[in-house]
Amino acid sequence: MSLPKPRRAGGRPATRTGPKQRLLVYLVQTDYPDADVDRLRRVVAALQKYPGLDEVRLSVVADGETTQLQIPHLGVRCCDELRAGLVEIVGPDSVATEQALV
């Protein structure tokens, strides 16, 4: 069984024109659990708006420890619009990209 290929808006398959990237998103836990859950939902919704072939690493930082969340089958298209949307949600120090090993 094969998974469906990521598609762009309009149903066209997502394509890669450059090196594969990895998007790193950090969520810092606060004293407001409801707000933290809302922020996580908003991050996932933003990621889902940009399907593609780039990897996502979503990490939660709590009490000095970092836990990586698994989001199976989620690939994104790293682009300025996605990064800007994520920065609005989690702040500029919590979003980064790096070149992924292929």
Residue, then its C-alpha position, 0 to 999 in steps of 0.5 A: m500500500s502506498l501513501p498518496k503523494p502530497r498535492r498543491a492547492g488545485g490538486r496538482p502534485a507537489t514538486r521539489t525544485g531545490p534541496k529538501q529542507r527540514l522545518l523546526v518548530y518549538l513550542v514552549q509550554t506555559d502556565y496556561p495549558d488551554a492556550d498551549v493546546d490552542r497554539l499547538r492546534r494553530v501550528v498544525a493547521a498552518l502546517q496543513k495549509y502547505p503540503g509538500l515534501d519537506e520534513v517537520r520536526l515539532s518539539v515541545v519545551a517544558d521544564g528544561e526538557t524537549t520532547q519531539l512530537q510525531i506527526p505521521h505523514l505530514g510533509v510541508r512546503c517550506c516557504d516564506e508564507l508558512r514561516a511567517g504564519l508560524v512566527e505569528i503563532v510561536g514567535p521568531d525564535s521558535v521557527a527555523t529551517e535546515q537542509a535535510l539529509v536526503 
